[in-house]
């Protein structure tokens, strides 16, 4: 091997660099430099990994939706909601075919001029304001990937006209809306529906809201496929809507209609606008009728062309949307007296032989000013009254005595009471405990939204008496259903139904398949119940009874009137609650008229009509 054979060019260059004129010295790199480069590389890698992880896990749905959006568009097809029927299978609400218009959401973002042109054409056909349609788009999430419903419930002529525009970014699809055949008659009971984002129809009030999950069914999906430029290539039904089975209620539709017409006629003839009608089956708590005035047409809330009428209803001072039957709270007046009688007999305050003398006024001496006694009035002088005649004639003084007792200053009054009588009466605490036993001051649990509690006053409660201690006169007032005692009509109707059936307070319900549920069972109070029922029956049979005009009905009924005072005694409401047939009650009703002209006399003709109709159409023919 020659000396040159192992000479490499790299060595020559390096040797020259080290020993030559370049005067460079080869040294190893600093360890810190490697560390710095390593840390920088790790940081960059970490940032990339974190970003990828964030996009993969936290933003996955967003980008998945965007990717899907590039390929397809989904339209939600609302399922037909369940038909709601009465106890005999008659439909109370139906589904009516219609059409809806959808516009591609991306058109709103990609071509403003074309979008506005489409909006104008739609608005011209539907005779709508363009701003209404544009507003719908501004509220939609751009990542939703859905087509936007811009018009609902259009008719076939409008659908044909819109289809004739041949716009790819617009589709007309089959749809439906709810139809309420007897709108105002059942509106508080049935409620109405509205549109949720995504084109779903949802319940907004009444049974439509209460049984939303049961009524709604499963929505379907329709997909439009498109290319990268957004051109529609085809469509496919992914899943068909699945409607629910019908919802059967306890309502008797014909009875409801008759109750509605009778109450409306009485209100119209007396120049009044507010009233309530309730009918229950006392044997199981089923609600047969639920009527309220003022009412409204619930079709207005599902018809897109009636926005003006909706606005009128929402701004009506008389509050037609307010469900007075379950949400209103009122003084019960003398209709609370049967409950006070039950409590007095049960507690031994009085018995069926006890008699109290009503001269028309009960004067309680004023210890601070003997010349100014407190006078508590009866509506007339009744003479000697027992629990039977006190209920029949609605004596106030009897219930003042058994409810609040008689103070020491009048205990020596000659012949004021006869027979067993507790001078102290029930007192407010025991009265309150009995109100609670029978479900007052709490919800009955009726299966419809919006039920109120009412108010049970007492020494620990605030009310009109809040600026002074609870006094005997306050107990007297609530013992006859005045003062600050407030109940809901459904609570009061439910109490009378329990008297009718012999002592079982059921939870009132509207869903026919719901089993009966007992709130309170006092059926072992047989003697007390029998006495109260006899007093309520005497109220009809006795010529001087407060409900005597019902005595000519073709079957036996019992009940109690009430005339609670309101607005500082400037107005009175009219009340009646009762049941029949007395021997085996099948129906218990309540009639209530606000600001009545003739007190309880305004409620009795309605009660007469409803009882008479029920006997002729349900009892006599065996239904």
C-alpha positions as CSV (number, residue, x, y, z in Angstrom):
1,X,0.0,0.0,0.0
2,X,1.4,3.4,-0.9
3,X,1.5,6.2,1.6
4,X,-1.3,7.9,-0.2
5,X,-3.7,4.9,-0.3
6,X,-5.2,5.7,3.2
7,X,-5.4,9.4,2.8
8,X,-9.0,10.6,3.0
9,X,-10.3,14.0,1.8
10,X,-12.1,14.6,5.1
11,X,-8.9,14.2,7.1
12,X,-7.1,16.5,4.8
13,X,-9.7,19.2,5.2
14,X,-9.9,18.8,8.9
15,X,-6.2,18.8,9.4
16,X,-5.8,21.9,7.3
17,X,-8.6,23.6,9.4
18,X,-6.8,22.7,12.6
19,X,-3.2,23.2,11.7
20,X,-3.4,25.6,8.8
21,X,-4.2,29.2,8.4
22,X,-7.9,28.8,9.4
23,X,-6.8,28.8,12.9
24,X,-10.0,26.8,14.1
25,X,-10.1,24.4,16.9
26,X,-12.6,21.5,17.0
27,X,-14.3,21.4,20.4
28,X,-17.4,19.5,21.7
29,X,-20.9,21.4,21.9
30,X,-22.0,22.7,25.2
31,X,-24.4,20.5,27.2
32,X,-26.7,23.5,27.9
33,X,-27.2,24.0,24.2
34,X,-28.6,20.4,23.9
35,X,-30.8,20.9,26.9
36,X,-32.2,24.2,25.5
37,X,-33.0,22.6,22.1
38,X,-34.5,19.6,23.9
39,X,-36.8,21.7,26.1
40,X,-37.9,23.8,23.1
41,X,-38.7,20.6,21.2
42,X,-40.7,19.2,24.1
43,X,-42.7,22.4,24.5
44,X,-43.5,22.5,20.8
45,X,-44.5,18.8,20.8
46,X,-46.7,19.3,24.0
47,X,-48.5,22.3,22.5
48,X,-49.2,20.3,19.4
49,X,-50.4,17.3,21.3
50,X,-52.6,19.4,23.6
51,X,-54.2,21.2,20.7
52,X,-54.8,17.9,18.9
53,X,-56.3,16.5,22.1
54,X,-58.5,19.5,22.6
55,X,-59.8,19.4,19.1
56,X,-60.3,15.6,19.3
57,X,-62.1,15.4,22.6
58,X,-63.6,18.8,23.5
59,X,-64.4,20.1,20.0
60,X,-65.1,16.8,18.4
61,X,-68.9,17.3,18.2
62,X,-68.4,20.8,16.6
63,X,-66.1,19.6,13.8
64,X,-68.0,16.4,13.4
65,X,-71.1,18.5,12.8
66,X,-69.2,20.7,10.4
67,X,-67.9,17.7,8.5
68,X,-71.4,16.2,8.4
69,X,-72.7,19.6,7.3
70,X,-70.5,19.4,4.2
71,X,-72.2,16.2,3.2
72,X,-75.8,16.3,4.4
73,X,-78.5,18.4,6.1
74,X,-81.1,16.9,8.5
75,X,-84.7,18.0,8.9
76,X,-86.6,16.9,12.0
77,X,-90.0,15.5,11.2
78,X,-92.3,16.0,14.2
79,X,-94.2,12.9,15.3
80,X,-98.0,13.2,15.4
81,X,-98.9,13.8,19.0
82,X,-101.2,11.4,20.7
83,X,-104.9,12.2,20.2
84,X,-106.6,13.2,23.5
85,X,-110.0,11.6,24.0
86,X,-112.7,11.8,26.7
87,X,-113.9,8.8,28.8
88,X,-116.1,7.5,26.0
89,X,-113.4,7.8,23.3
90,X,-114.5,11.1,21.7
91,X,-111.5,13.1,20.4
92,X,-110.9,16.4,22.3
93,X,-107.9,17.3,20.1
94,X,-106.9,16.1,16.7
95,X,-103.9,16.4,14.3
96,X,-104.4,18.3,11.1
97,X,-102.1,17.9,8.1
98,X,-100.1,21.0,7.0
99,X,-96.8,21.9,5.4
100,X,-93.6,23.5,6.6
101,X,-90.9,25.4,4.8
102,X,-87.2,24.8,5.5
103,X,-84.2,26.9,4.2
104,X,-80.6,25.7,4.1
105,X,-78.8,27.4,7.0
106,X,-75.6,27.8,5.0
107,X,-77.3,30.0,2.5
108,X,-77.5,32.6,5.3
109,X,-73.7,32.6,5.6
110,X,-72.4,32.0,2.1
111,X,-74.5,34.3,-0.1
112,X,-76.3,37.2,1.6
113,X,-77.8,38.5,-1.6
114,X,-79.2,35.2,-2.6
115,X,-80.5,34.6,0.9
116,X,-82.4,37.9,1.0
117,X,-83.9,37.1,-2.3
118,X,-85.2,33.7,-1.1
119,X,-86.5,35.4,2.1
120,X,-88.4,38.0,0.0
121,X,-90.0,35.4,-2.2
122,X,-91.1,33.3,0.8
123,X,-92.5,36.4,2.6
124,X,-94.4,37.5,-0.5
125,X,-96.1,34.2,-0.8
126,X,-96.9,33.8,2.9
127,X,-97.7,37.5,3.3
128,X,-95.3,37.7,6.2
129,X,-92.7,40.4,7.2
130,X,-89.2,39.5,6.0
131,X,-87.7,40.5,9.3
132,X,-89.6,37.6,11.0
133,X,-87.8,35.1,8.8
134,X,-84.4,36.7,9.1
135,X,-84.8,36.8,12.9
136,X,-85.2,33.0,12.9
137,X,-81.8,32.5,11.3
138,X,-80.0,34.9,13.6
139,X,-80.9,32.7,16.6
140,X,-79.6,29.4,15.1
141,X,-76.2,27.9,16.0
142,X,-74.2,27.9,12.7
143,X,-72.7,24.5,13.7
144,X,-76.1,22.8,14.1
145,X,-76.0,21.4,10.6
146,X,-79.8,21.6,10.3
147,X,-82.1,23.2,7.9
148,X,-84.1,26.0,9.5
149,X,-87.9,25.9,9.6
150,X,-89.0,29.4,8.5
151,X,-92.8,28.8,8.2
152,X,-95.1,26.4,9.8
153,X,-98.7,25.4,9.1
154,X,-98.9,26.7,5.6
155,X,-101.8,25.5,3.4
156,X,-101.5,23.4,0.2
157,X,-101.8,26.5,-2.1
158,X,-98.9,28.2,-0.4
159,X,-96.9,25.0,-0.4
160,X,-97.4,24.6,-4.2
161,X,-96.4,28.2,-4.8
162,X,-93.2,27.9,-2.8
163,X,-92.3,24.6,-4.4
164,X,-92.7,26.3,-7.8
165,X,-89.8,28.6,-7.0
166,X,-87.5,25.6,-7.6
167,X,-84.9,26.9,-5.1
168,X,-82.4,24.1,-4.1
169,X,-81.7,25.6,-0.7
170,X,-85.4,25.5,0.2
171,X,-87.6,22.5,0.9
172,X,-91.3,22.1,1.6
173,X,-92.1,19.1,3.8
174,X,-95.3,17.4,5.1
175,X,-96.1,18.5,8.7
176,X,-99.1,18.8,11.0
177,X,-100.6,21.0,13.6
178,X,-102.9,20.5,16.6
179,X,-106.6,21.1,16.1
180,X,-108.9,21.8,19.0
181,X,-112.5,21.2,17.8
182,X,-114.2,22.9,20.8
183,X,-111.4,25.3,21.6
184,X,-112.8,27.6,24.4
185,X,-114.8,24.8,26.0
186,X,-111.7,22.7,26.9
187,X,-108.9,25.2,26.6
188,X,-107.9,25.4,30.3
189,X,-108.1,21.6,30.5
190,X,-106.3,20.6,27.3
191,X,-103.9,23.5,27.0
192,X,-102.0,24.1,23.8
193,X,-98.7,23.4,22.1
194,X,-95.8,25.5,20.8
195,X,-92.7,25.0,18.6
196,X,-89.3,24.2,20.1
197,X,-86.0,24.7,18.4
198,X,-85.4,21.9,15.9
199,X,-89.1,21.9,14.7
200,X,-90.4,19.8,17.6
201,X,-94.0,20.4,18.8
202,X,-94.2,20.6,22.6
203,X,-96.9,21.1,25.2
204,X,-97.1,24.5,26.7
205,X,-100.1,24.3,29.1
206,X,-102.8,21.9,30.5
207,X,-102.7,18.2,29.6
208,X,-100.5,19.0,26.6
209,X,-97.8,20.0,29.0
210,X,-98.6,17.6,31.9
211,X,-98.3,14.5,29.8
212,X,-95.7,15.8,27.3
213,X,-93.6,12.6,27.5
214,X,-96.7,10.4,27.1
215,X,-98.2,12.4,24.2
216,X,-95.1,13.4,22.2
217,X,-94.0,10.2,20.5
218,X,-90.6,10.1,18.6
219,X,-89.7,12.6,15.9
220,X,-88.3,11.3,12.6
221,X,-85.4,12.5,10.4
222,X,-85.1,13.4,6.8
223,X,-81.7,13.9,5.2
224,X,-80.7,16.0,2.2
225,X,-77.3,15.0,0.6
226,X,-75.2,17.7,-1.1
227,X,-71.8,18.2,-2.7
228,X,-69.0,20.5,-1.7
229,X,-70.7,23.5,-3.3
230,X,-73.9,22.9,-1.3
231,X,-75.9,21.6,-4.3
232,X,-78.6,19.1,-3.2
233,X,-77.9,15.7,-4.7
234,X,-80.6,13.6,-3.2
235,X,-82.7,12.9,-0.1
236,X,-83.6,10.1,2.2
237,X,-86.0,9.3,5.0
238,X,-83.7,8.1,7.8
239,X,-86.3,7.4,10.4
240,X,-90.1,7.8,10.3
241,X,-92.0,9.6,13.1
242,X,-93.5,7.2,15.7
243,X,-96.7,8.6,17.1
244,X,-98.0,7.7,20.6
245,X,-101.2,5.9,21.4
246,X,-104.2,8.0,22.4
247,X,-104.4,9.6,25.8
248,X,-107.7,8.7,27.4
249,X,-109.1,11.2,30.0
250,X,-111.8,11.0,32.7
251,X,-113.6,13.9,31.1
252,X,-117.2,13.6,30.0
253,X,-117.1,15.8,26.9
254,X,-120.9,16.2,26.6
255,X,-121.2,17.1,30.3
256,X,-118.3,19.6,29.9
257,X,-120.1,21.3,26.9
258,X,-123.4,21.5,28.8
259,X,-121.8,22.9,31.9
260,X,-119.9,25.4,29.8
261,X,-123.1,26.6,28.0
262,X,-125.1,26.8,31.2
263,X,-122.5,28.8,33.1
264,X,-121.9,31.1,30.1
265,X,-125.6,31.8,29.8
266,X,-125.8,32.8,33.4
267,X,-122.7,35.0,33.2
268,X,-124.0,36.7,30.1
269,X,-127.4,37.3,31.5
270,X,-126.1,38.8,34.7
271,X,-123.4,40.9,33.0
272,X,-120.5,38.9,34.6
273,X,-117.4,37.5,33.1
274,X,-115.8,35.2,35.6
275,X,-117.0,31.8,36.7
276,X,-116.0,28.2,37.5
277,X,-117.6,24.8,37.1
278,X,-116.2,21.5,38.4
279,X,-117.7,18.0,38.3
280,X,-116.1,15.0,40.1
281,X,-117.0,11.4,40.4
282,X,-117.0,11.0,44.2
283,X,-116.4,7.3,44.0
284,X,-112.9,7.5,42.6
285,X,-111.7,11.1,42.2
286,X,-112.1,11.2,38.4
287,X,-112.7,14.7,37.0
288,X,-115.8,14.8,34.8
289,X,-115.7,18.5,33.9
290,X,-113.5,21.4,34.5
291,X,-114.8,24.7,33.1
292,X,-113.5,28.3,33.6
293,X,-114.4,31.8,32.5
294,X,-113.1,33.9,31.0
295,X,-111.7,31.4,28.5
296,X,-109.8,31.5,25.3
297,X,-109.5,29.7,22.0
298,X,-106.4,27.5,22.2
299,X,-106.4,27.1,18.4
300,X,-105.0,30.7,18.3
301,X,-101.7,29.4,19.8
302,X,-101.1,26.8,17.1
303,X,-102.2,28.8,14.0
304,X,-99.3,30.9,12.8
305,X,-101.7,33.3,11.1
306,X,-103.3,34.4,14.3
307,X,-100.5,36.3,16.0
308,X,-102.7,39.4,16.5
309,X,-105.3,37.3,18.4
310,X,-102.5,35.7,20.5
311,X,-101.4,39.2,21.5
312,X,-104.9,40.2,22.5
313,X,-105.2,37.1,24.8
314,X,-101.8,37.7,26.4
315,X,-102.6,41.3,27.1
316,X,-106.2,40.8,28.2
317,X,-106.8,42.4,31.6
318,X,-109.3,39.7,32.6
319,X,-106.5,37.0,32.3
320,X,-108.3,34.4,30.2
321,X,-105.2,32.1,30.4
322,X,-105.5,31.9,34.2
323,X,-106.9,28.5,35.3
324,X,-109.2,29.7,38.1
325,X,-110.3,26.1,38.9
326,X,-106.9,25.0,40.3
327,X,-104.9,28.3,40.5
328,X,-107.5,30.8,41.8
329,X,-107.7,31.3,45.6
330,X,-111.0,32.5,47.1
331,X,-112.9,32.8,50.4
332,X,-115.1,29.7,50.6
333,X,-117.9,31.5,52.5
334,X,-120.6,29.2,54.0
335,X,-119.4,26.2,52.0
336,X,-116.8,25.7,54.7
337,X,-119.5,25.2,57.3
338,X,-119.9,21.4,56.7
339,X,-116.2,21.0,57.6
340,X,-116.6,23.0,60.8
341,X,-119.6,20.9,61.7
342,X,-117.6,17.7,61.2
343,X,-114.8,19.0,63.4
344,X,-117.2,20.2,66.1
345,X,-119.0,16.9,66.3
346,X,-115.8,14.9,66.2
347,X,-114.1,17.0,68.9
348,X,-117.2,16.9,71.1
349,X,-117.7,20.7,71.0
350,X,-121.3,19.9,70.2
351,X,-123.5,17.0,69.4
352,X,-126.6,16.5,67.3
353,X,-128.8,17.6,70.2
354,X,-127.0,20.9,70.8
355,X,-129.0,24.0,69.9
356,X,-127.8,27.6,69.7
357,X,-130.1,30.5,69.6
358,X,-129.7,32.9,66.7
359,X,-131.4,36.3,67.2
360,X,-129.6,37.6,64.1
361,X,-126.7,39.1,66.0
362,X,-124.1,37.9,68.5
363,X,-122.9,40.8,70.6
364,X,-119.5,40.5,72.3
365,X,-119.0,43.1,75.0
366,X,-116.0,45.4,74.6
367,X,-114.0,45.4,77.9
368,X,-112.5,48.8,77.0
369,X,-115.6,50.5,75.8
370,X,-118.9,48.8,76.9
371,X,-120.9,51.2,74.8
372,X,-119.3,49.8,71.6
373,X,-119.8,45.9,71.6
374,X,-118.5,43.9,68.7
375,X,-121.5,42.6,66.7
376,X,-121.3,39.5,64.6
377,X,-124.3,39.2,62.3
378,X,-126.3,36.3,61.0
379,X,-127.9,36.9,57.6
380,X,-131.3,36.5,59.4
381,X,-132.7,35.5,62.8
382,X,-133.1,31.7,62.7
383,X,-134.1,31.1,66.3
384,X,-133.0,27.8,67.8
385,X,-130.8,25.8,65.4
386,X,-129.0,22.4,65.6
387,X,-126.3,21.2,63.3
388,X,-128.9,20.0,60.8
389,X,-130.9,23.3,60.6
390,X,-127.7,25.4,60.9
391,X,-126.4,23.7,57.8
392,X,-129.7,23.8,56.0
393,X,-130.4,27.5,56.7
394,X,-126.7,28.5,56.8
395,X,-126.8,30.0,60.3
396,X,-123.7,32.1,61.0
397,X,-124.2,32.4,64.7
398,X,-124.2,28.6,65.2
399,X,-120.8,28.4,63.5
400,X,-119.4,31.4,65.4
401,X,-120.2,29.5,68.6
402,X,-118.9,26.1,67.7
403,X,-115.9,27.6,65.8
404,X,-114.7,30.3,68.2
405,X,-116.7,29.6,71.4
406,X,-118.4,32.1,73.7
407,X,-116.4,34.4,75.9
408,X,-117.0,34.6,79.6
409,X,-118.9,37.9,79.1
410,X,-121.7,36.2,77.3
411,X,-121.7,32.7,78.9
412,X,-124.4,33.8,81.4
413,X,-126.8,34.9,78.6
414,X,-130.0,33.1,79.4
415,X,-131.0,30.3,77.0
416,X,-128.2,31.1,74.5
417,X,-127.3,27.4,74.2
418,X,-129.0,24.1,75.0
419,X,-127.6,20.6,75.3
420,X,-123.9,19.7,75.3
421,X,-121.7,22.6,74.2
422,X,-118.1,23.4,74.8
423,X,-118.0,27.1,75.7
424,X,-114.4,27.4,74.3
425,X,-115.4,26.1,70.8
426,X,-112.9,24.6,68.5
427,X,-110.5,27.5,68.5
428,X,-108.2,28.5,65.6
429,X,-105.6,25.8,66.2
430,X,-108.0,22.9,66.0
431,X,-109.8,24.6,63.1
432,X,-106.5,24.8,61.3
433,X,-105.6,21.2,62.0
434,X,-108.9,20.1,60.4
435,X,-108.4,22.3,57.4
436,X,-105.1,20.5,56.9
437,X,-106.6,17.0,57.4
438,X,-109.0,17.7,54.5
439,X,-106.3,18.9,52.1
440,X,-106.7,22.7,52.4
441,X,-103.5,24.7,52.3
442,X,-101.9,22.1,50.1
443,X,-102.1,20.8,46.6
444,X,-104.6,18.1,45.8
445,X,-102.2,16.6,43.3
446,X,-104.5,17.0,40.3
447,X,-102.6,16.1,37.1
448,X,-102.6,19.5,35.5
449,X,-99.9,22.2,35.9
450,X,-100.3,25.4,38.0
451,X,-102.2,24.3,41.1
452,X,-102.1,26.7,44.1
453,X,-102.0,26.0,47.8
454,X,-104.5,28.5,49.2
455,X,-104.0,30.1,52.6
456,X,-104.7,28.9,56.1
457,X,-104.6,31.9,58.5
458,X,-103.8,31.8,62.2
459,X,-101.9,33.6,64.9
460,X,-98.5,32.8,63.3
461,X,-99.5,33.9,59.8
462,X,-99.5,37.3,58.2
463,X,-102.6,38.7,56.7
464,X,-105.1,41.5,57.1
465,X,-104.8,40.9,60.8
466,X,-101.1,41.4,60.8
467,X,-101.2,44.7,62.6
468,X,-102.9,43.2,65.7
469,X,-102.9,40.0,67.6
470,X,-105.3,37.2,66.6
471,X,-108.6,37.9,68.1
472,X,-111.9,36.1,68.7
473,X,-113.5,37.9,65.9
474,X,-110.9,36.5,63.5
475,X,-111.8,33.0,64.5
476,X,-115.5,33.8,64.1
477,X,-114.8,35.1,60.6
478,X,-112.9,32.0,59.4
479,X,-115.5,29.7,61.0
480,X,-118.0,31.0,58.4
481,X,-115.4,31.0,55.5
482,X,-114.6,34.7,55.6
483,X,-111.5,36.6,56.8
484,X,-108.2,35.4,55.4
485,X,-109.1,31.8,54.8
486,X,-108.5,31.1,51.1
487,X,-109.1,27.9,49.2
488,X,-108.9,26.8,45.6
489,X,-112.1,25.6,43.9
490,X,-110.7,22.1,43.3
491,X,-109.9,21.8,47.0
492,X,-113.4,22.7,48.0
493,X,-115.0,20.5,45.3
494,X,-112.8,17.6,46.5
495,X,-114.0,18.0,50.1
496,X,-117.6,17.8,49.1
497,X,-116.9,14.7,47.0
498,X,-115.5,13.1,50.2
499,X,-118.6,13.9,52.2
500,X,-120.7,12.4,49.3
501,X,-118.8,9.1,49.3
502,X,-118.8,8.7,53.0
503,X,-115.4,9.9,54.1
504,X,-112.7,9.2,51.5
505,X,-110.6,12.2,50.1
506,X,-109.3,11.0,46.7
507,X,-106.6,12.7,44.6
508,X,-108.6,14.2,41.7
509,X,-107.2,13.0,38.4
510,X,-107.8,13.5,34.6
511,X,-105.8,10.5,33.2
512,X,-108.3,7.6,32.9
513,X,-105.7,4.9,33.4
514,X,-104.3,6.4,36.6
515,X,-105.4,4.3,39.6
516,X,-107.4,6.1,42.3
517,X,-105.2,7.4,45.1
518,X,-106.5,8.2,48.7
519,X,-105.3,11.4,50.4
520,X,-107.3,11.0,53.6
521,X,-109.7,8.4,54.8
522,X,-112.2,9.4,57.6
523,X,-114.9,6.9,56.7
524,X,-114.8,5.7,60.3
525,X,-116.5,9.0,61.4
526,X,-119.8,7.5,60.4
527,X,-121.9,9.4,62.9
528,X,-120.4,12.8,62.2
529,X,-120.7,12.2,58.4
530,X,-124.3,11.1,58.7
531,X,-125.2,14.2,60.6
532,X,-123.5,16.5,58.1
533,X,-125.1,14.7,55.1
534,X,-128.5,15.1,56.7
535,X,-127.9,18.8,57.2
536,X,-126.9,19.2,53.5
537,X,-129.9,17.2,52.4
538,X,-132.2,19.4,54.6
539,X,-130.7,22.4,52.8
540,X,-132.5,21.1,49.7
541,X,-135.7,19.6,51.2
542,X,-136.5,22.3,53.8
543,X,-138.5,25.2,52.3
544,X,-136.3,27.6,54.2
545,X,-133.2,25.7,53.1
546,X,-130.6,27.7,51.2
547,X,-130.7,25.2,48.3
548,X,-134.4,24.5,48.2
549,X,-134.8,25.3,44.5
550,X,-133.0,22.1,43.7
551,X,-135.9,20.1,45.4
552,X,-137.8,19.7,42.1
553,X,-135.0,17.8,40.4
554,X,-135.9,14.3,39.2
555,X,-133.5,12.8,41.7
556,X,-132.3,13.5,45.3
557,X,-129.4,15.9,45.8
558,X,-127.7,17.6,48.7
559,X,-125.5,20.6,49.0
560,X,-124.5,23.9,50.5
561,X,-124.5,27.5,49.2
562,X,-122.0,30.2,50.0
563,X,-121.9,34.0,49.5
564,X,-118.4,35.1,50.4
565,X,-117.8,38.8,50.6
566,X,-114.9,40.5,48.8
567,X,-113.4,43.9,48.2
568,X,-114.1,45.1,51.8
569,X,-117.7,43.7,51.6
570,X,-118.4,45.7,48.5
571,X,-118.9,42.6,46.4
572,X,-120.0,39.0,46.9
573,X,-119.2,35.8,45.1
574,X,-121.8,33.0,44.5
575,X,-121.0,29.4,45.5
576,X,-122.7,26.1,45.5
577,X,-121.3,22.7,46.0
578,X,-123.3,19.5,46.3
579,X,-123.8,15.9,45.0
580,X,-126.4,13.4,44.0
581,X,-128.1,11.0,44.0
582,X,-128.0,11.2,47.8
583,X,-128.5,7.4,48.2
584,X,-125.5,6.5,46.0
585,X,-123.7,9.7,44.8
586,X,-122.3,9.5,41.3
587,X,-121.5,13.2,40.7
588,X,-120.3,16.0,42.9
589,X,-120.3,19.5,41.5
590,X,-119.1,23.0,42.3
591,X,-120.4,26.3,40.7
592,X,-118.7,29.6,41.4
593,X,-119.5,33.0,40.0
594,X,-117.4,36.0,40.8
595,X,-119.0,39.4,41.7
596,X,-122.5,37.9,41.6
597,X,-125.5,40.2,41.6
598,X,-127.8,38.0,43.7
599,X,-125.3,36.1,45.8
600,X,-125.7,32.3,45.9
601,X,-128.9,32.6,43.9
602,X,-126.8,33.1,40.8
603,X,-125.0,29.7,41.2
604,X,-128.1,27.6,41.9
605,X,-129.7,27.7,38.4
606,X,-126.4,26.4,36.9
607,X,-126.3,23.6,39.5
608,X,-129.9,22.8,38.7
609,X,-129.2,22.6,35.0
610,X,-126.1,20.4,35.4
611,X,-127.8,18.0,37.8
612,X,-130.8,17.7,35.6
613,X,-128.8,17.0,32.5
614,X,-126.7,14.4,34.2
615,X,-129.7,12.6,35.5
616,X,-131.4,12.5,32.1
617,X,-128.3,11.7,30.1
618,X,-126.2,9.5,32.4
619,X,-128.2,8.1,35.3
620,X,-131.6,7.4,33.8
621,X,-130.1,5.6,30.8
622,X,-127.6,3.7,32.8
623,X,-124.4,5.2,31.5
